[in-house]
Amino acid sequence: MKYSIASYSFNGLFNQGKIDIFGYLESVKYRYHLNNADIWNMMLASFEEDYLKKVREAMDEKELYLANLCVDCAEVWDPNPEAKKNWYENALKNLKAAEILGARTVRIDMGGRDLEMSEEQFDYTVKRYKEYAHIAHNCGFMVGPENHWGASRVPENIRKVYEAVDHPSFGILLHFENWDVDKENGDQLCAKYAFHSHLAAWVIPACEEKLKLMQDTGYKGHIGIEHHSGKNEYSQVAWQLATAQNTWNALEAKKLSEGCAVS
């Protein structure tokens, strides 16, 4: 299994001015010994090409690739036409940033604060994601929503949008257990659409169940460690990462032993 650490995990340190994107890259490489970055776009100081190339150079120097660019302030749907226009422009900027940074996946929120999607919202959402998926395909990455807030926290909405977009470069970022409807079954229903994931601290008690689900699904993406407390972030992230790694190794060992027993 591949692992990543979302830079949002250090949101507390970031807000205190104690870490920036370059410090984050140092941390994932030398503190946690990973070979990839998982960047929250709000940690980027600029979307100017020269700056983004400096971030890319910093990753290349450390032999890091970008597993995911997690985009805020670019949601697809907003009932306010002016806001919707601004989010669309931000989405295009972030998709360009993803190309420069060499992202493998990009999260752009579905939008819509209500759980139900109107026909207008659904049609517009599908249209935009088709456009984004076309861009992603040409640039070599995947794009799609996270079950993050609003309409995206309904598994049936995810299914309907996924099937309507119907593009090989479209999928979802699966945030384990982050559902408002059908919470018990949401992960099971939507794991097959996942290109990336978020494993929060509150999901750790169910870590074995979640990783077994991804194992059974044949998931090829990363288990993305995401921490939210804003406190003791270095040690909390280390704990979450180690727990995920140890759990996965135990599952693999069990699978191997069961295979040997059968043979």
N, C-alpha and C positions, 0 to 999 in steps of 0.2 A: 504494500500500500504506500502511496505517496502522501506526504503531509505538507501543509503550509500553515503559516501564522498570519492571520489578517492584521494589517497594521492598525486597524481600529482597536485591537486589543490593548494598545498603548495610548488610548485616547486621553487618559488622565495625565500621563506624562507629557503628551503633546500639548494639551491645554495649559500646562504649567510652563511650557517653553523648555522642557528638559529633554525632548527628543524631536528630531525632524526626520524627513524621509531618508536622509543619508545615515543617520544614526540607527534608524530602523533596519536598513540594509546590513549595517555592521552587525546588528544583534542577531538577525536570522542566520547570517553566515557563521559568525564566530561564537555566539552565545548558545544558539540552538542547533547549529551544525546542519542546517538545511541548504538545499541547492536551488531554492526558488523564493520569490517574493510574492506577496498577496496584498496589493496596495489599495487602500481606501483613498479615493480621489481627493478628499478634502485635506489630505496630508500633503498634496502637491502644492507647491508655492505659486505655480504659474502654469498656464497652458501654452506659453510661448515655446516655439520649437527648439530654440537654443537651450532653454532650461530642461525640457523633456529629454533632449539628447544627452545632457549632463547626467540625468538620472539613469538613462540607458547605459551610458558609459560606466557609471558606478556599479551597475548590475553586471555588466560584461567583465569588468575588472575582477569581480568576485565570483565569476562563473555562475551567476544566478540568472534564472529565467523568470518571467512574470506569469505565475499560474493564473492569477485573476486580477482584474481591475474592477473594484467594487464602487459603483458610481452612485452618488447622491446628487440631489438637485437636478435631475434630468428625467423625472418620471414621465411616462408616456401620456397619461390622461390627467387632465385638470378641467373642471367645469368652467374655469375662468379662461377665456380665449387668450388673453395677454400672457397669463402664466403658462398656458400650454405652449404658446409660441416660444417663450423663454426656455422652457424645459427642452423643447425640440432642438433649439440652437445649442444648448448645453450638451445634449446627447451627441450631436454631431462633433462637437469639440472633443468630447471624451472618446468617441470612436476613433478620431484622428490620433489622439494621445495613445490609445491602445495600440494602434499600428506602429507608432514610433517606439513605444516601449516594448513591443514584441509580445503583447498579451496573448495568452492561449484561450482565455474566457473573459467575458465582460458581463457584469450584472447591471442592468438598467431596470429600475422599478416599474411595475405596471401602472401604478397610480390609482387614484380613486379611493376616497376615504370610506365609502360605504361598501358593505360586503357584496351587495347585489350590483351587477353590471347592467346598465341600460343597453339597448340595441345600438345606440349611437356610440357609446363608450366602447363596446365590444368591437364594432366595425373599425373604429379609429385605431384601437389598440392593435388589432391584427394587421391593419395597413402599415402602421409604423414599424412593428416588429418584422414584417416582411422586408421592409426597406433596410432595417438595421441588419437583418440576417444576410441580405445580399451584400452589404458593405463588409460584414464580417467574413463572409465566404471569400471575397476578393482579397482580403487581408490575412486570411489564414487563422481566424479565431472563431469562437462561438459566442453567441450573445443571447440574453434572455432575462426574465425577471427572477427575483427571489420571492419566496413566500414570506414577505417582510412586514407588510401592513396593508390594511384596507382589503380591496377585492382579491389580492393575491393570496390571502390567508384562507381561501376557500378552495379545496382540492378540485372541485368541479370546474371552477373558473380556470384553473391552471390547465386542466385537461382540454377544455373547449378552446382555449387560446392556442395551446400547443398543436392540437390537431388542425386548427384553421390556418395557422402559419405554415405548417407542413414544409419545413425547410431543414436540410441536414446541418446547417450552422445555427440552428435555434434549439435551445433547451432551457433548463432552469438551474438556479443555484438553490439547492435544497437546504433550508435551515431547519434542522431536526426539531420536531415538536412545536413548530411555530405556526399553529393553525387556530383559527377561531371557530371553524366548522369541521365536524368529523375529525376531531383532534386525535382520536385513538387510531384512526386508519390513514391519516393524511400522508405520513411518510411512506407507508406501504403502497399507497395508490400512486404516488408521484416520484418514487425513487427511480423509476425507469426513464424519467425525463432528465435526470440530473447530469450536469457537466461539472459541477463544483458543489461544495457543501460547507455549511457552518455548524460546528459542534461547540455549543456554548457550555459554560460551567454547569448550568442547571440540568443539562442532559447527561452529564457524566454518570449518574446512577444507572442510566439506561444505556451506557456506552456499548456493552456487549450486544444488546439487542439491535442497536442501530448499525453497528459495524457488521453484524451477521446479515442484516438486511442488504447492505451494500455488497457484501461478499456474494450472496445468493443472486443479486441482480447482475453481477458481472461488471460492477462499476469500475471505470478506468480513470476517474478524476482524482482529486486530492481530498483528503479529510482536512478541512480548513478549521484550525483552532481559532475561535473567536472569544475574547474575554470582554466583559462589560462593566465590571465593578468600578473601574478607575482607581483601584487601590492594590498595592503590592503586585503590580502587573507582571514584573519579570518572573517572580516565583509562581504566581498563579498560572501563567502561561506555561511554564516549565512543567507544572503538575498536570495540567490538561493534556499537554503533548505526550508526556510520559505515560499517562493513563491510556490514551488512545493507542500508542505504540505497543504497550504491553498487552492490551486487550486484543489487538489484531494479531500479535504474535501467538498468543494463546489459542485463538481461533484457528490459525493456520496449523499449529502443532496438533490440535484436536482433529482437524480435517485430515492431516497426514496420517495420524495414528489410526483413524477409522478406515482410511484407505488401505493401510497395511494389514489391518485385521481382516478386511474383506478378501484381500488377495491371499 
